[in-house]
Amino acid sequence: MGNSLDDDRFFKVILSSIADGVFTVDSQRIITSFNSAAEKITGIPASQAIGKRCYEVFHADICEQGCLLEKTLQTGKESIDQPVSIVNSEGESIPISISTSVLRDADGQVLGAVETFRDLSTIEQLRKELFKNYSFEDIISKSPRIHKLFAILPDGAASDSTVLIQGPSGSGKELFARAIHNLSSRRTNNYVVINCGTLPVQLFESELFGYKAGAFTDAKKDKSGKIARADGGTVFCDEIGELPLSTQVKLLRLLQQREYEPLGSTSPVSVDIRVVVATNRNLKDLVAAGKFRDDLYFRIDVVRFDLPALKERREDVPYLVDHFIKLNNARRAKNIVSVSPEVMDILMRHEFAGNVRELENIIEYCFVVCHGNVIGREHLPAEIQETALPSDDSTERRIDPLSAAIDERSRIEVALKEHQGNKTRAARALGIDRTTLWRRLKRYGIGQS
Amino acid sequence: MAMTVAIPRFNDLVAPRFEVARYFVIARIDAAGKIERETVQCSGCVGLGRVQLLIDQRVDALICGGIRRVYRDLLSSRGIDVIDHAVGTVDTALDAYLRNDLQKEEESVSCLDQGPRIPLEDLICWTKELFTEHGYAVHDAADRALFPVDLVAEIKCPVCNKPLRIAICCGAHAYRCDQEIQQLHQVAGPDFHARVYVHPTTAQAQRCCLDYDIELLDPNRRFTACERPGSHRLPILQNAIPGHERAFARAPER
């Protein structure tokens, strides 16, 4: 390292090659340098960040109270690995851990401070998956229909009334149920899930209400049920439409009187629970068919959320695709950037019988077979490729190639003639870009003689 | 027209984060333009509580710093205009908004308007020929680590004769050009003197290229005679390369 110019370049190369975000500020907390990883994590280019105050760029939850850089500048003390959340350029909350240190010149005078930060999104995402700790903020949607539901979510959550969530499989019913619990005053207490579709009739009562010692063979001591565990919290009864009639009456009693009798007990037990139920079936139809008790239906249909199928909110597909790409990059340590425009077209047209879960599975499959940075049509599961509705392009491809070529050549010639050889206008008339027209002209040798 | 504007406040400034701001300034502007301000304390109130507060206050617009997308979308769905990433004092932000100088951030993602779609192979073929015709030596970027760089063009500076390397990405790999541009910026580092993104001009492509100092090359642009080989003007490129500014001097019109 000979002179300061070389030193400067040398340090810039080092800073741009490390995975942690690094930036420096002067004594007024104005950003003076911003490395490549900082750009990547915040989504803000260095050209925009440099010259701004750090809080104008990071929007961290500690900017107002407890800014660590300010503390470091004031006291000269460093801080290490402090968890913080920032908001990136797209409005996503990014958990990071930050370390700060003061910068001094050769005479020991404070020049400013340096902050390094590490993106913890992957760890946080995996933690959420592991503990199923999703919140309202994790629901990804741009759909006006979902936003209408968002708008009533706080009131619905605060009311303590029984909530019915209806929607097809994979539409996010459990996410809404968790959001209701997390937004309610019961959020510090238990959230207990009961899958009514998988619970055998014989076990329903003992699982839910527990039993007393001696209630049946092998019942050697008292065992509390799920309802007791949810006391003070929320019970989420999934797939309530699958509940047999014989057990529906027991649930009805619980909802009406907020009390139950453990098996083998002679006295009822009171319980303080909030009940959220979900189904992918139309309960009204089940009532009409005599498969669901009408008194239970009216007891649970107090606050209702009807979740739309994914095909009814196609505008969410790109956001969900982005989300699942990020999720799978974290799970599989890959670096897939995006899907190709063609894949997005296919996904935007797909019916998604399995809703968001199906989209998640498709992206997961693509991650297994894609070894590049962009998911292409060839990476999609075969059945998606086959069932993809034909686009204008693919219709063209199915036609006999020779006649299609002759047809295309003559269409181009006619378009050029009609527009006196003006390629821009001819391309517009043909519905293709000028670049594509140029390539077709080359292919067919038009206008080259 | 009478309206109500909310601004989260931190000292005199627009608070950096909507979800944790302790105070909100609620400014009510009557039809005559008279402004009445009130400060509402908000500490201890979670994100959705803040949304409810703004709804209860019948706010028409929120000017804030950072805000999570979910709250921004929720407020928008309730008819509240959200202007985020605002900086400066509360007073200047409010003045600018009332003067119509604060614009809403454009959506970064739109699946419906991605500009004209050009097949990638067409774009690569066209770009390769364009650069070759203008005197560049062009080869495919074989290194996968360089994704999304498709082509590397090399030429000697017409003024100083030093070799110049240009990374070219033909923007048709991914459905979001902002992601592609950011990726190009990440991989095409100091080894390259210039980075070029080939894509039809859209507002998003223009803004992203400007942000990352990448030249946007529109395949529909016309190339003038002064860019032809043999002149002292570096062909095709329009953004001056640092240290080679003289190669970008405008040639006299014939």
Interface residues (C-beta under 8 A of the other chain):
Chain A: K12 V13 S16 S36 E39 K40 G43 P45 S47 Q48 K52 R53 Y55 E56 F58 H59 A60 D61 C63 E64 Q65 I86 V87 S89 E90 G91 E92 S93 F136 E137 I139 S141 K142 P144 H147 K148 F150 A151 L153 P154 L183 E315 V317 P318 Y319 D322 V337 S338 V339 S340 P341 V343 M344 M348 G372 N373 V374 T424 D433 R434 T435 T436 W438 R439
Chain B: F10 A15 P16 R17 E19 V20 A21 R22 G47 L48 G49 V51 Q52 G65 G66 I67 R68 R69 V70 R72 D73 L74 S76 S77 R78 D84 H85 V87 S108 V109 C111 L112 Q114 P116 R117 I118 P119 D122 L123 C125 W126 R144 F147 P148 A172 H173 A174 Y175 R176 Q179 E180 Q182 Q183 H185 Q186 G189 P190 P200 D211 Y212 D213 P219 N220
